[in-house]
Amino acid sequence: MLISGVLTFLAIMIGFALLFLPGLFLAACLLFVIFTVEVEDRGVIEALKRSWTLSKGNRLRLMVIVFLTGVIGAIVGAVPSLFQLAGATAMGDVVSHLFVSSQGESGFALGRSHISRPRG
């Protein structure tokens, strides 16, 4: 799992280094690598291939989801700073942690439902 995560990270960072859209494209195509390693118990190369196959036909929609998740994450990441400016540091940390934990659960549910859905 660690190797697949590192390879996915490197591919996405190379894509972002080339331009923003290739990085977003690779992030969408390799979105399911970790899920295929964990849920389907595949190796690194098989997980990369399976993720590429799973994203086929849905790449534009997945790119939008990845982009919006990044934007929402950036906004939520700014919340603690805003609360700190207002003098309520603990409240900003609570709001940020609540959102991050709920976002992680919804991401896992999205990946699990996409993998377990039969293809026709």
Secondary structure by P-SEA (a helix, b strand, c coil): caaaaaaaaaaaaaaaaacaaaaaaaaaaacaaaaaaccccccaaaaaaaaaaaacccaaaaaaaaaaaaaaaaaaaaaaaaaaaaccaaaaaaaaaaaaaaaaaaaaaaaaaaaacccc
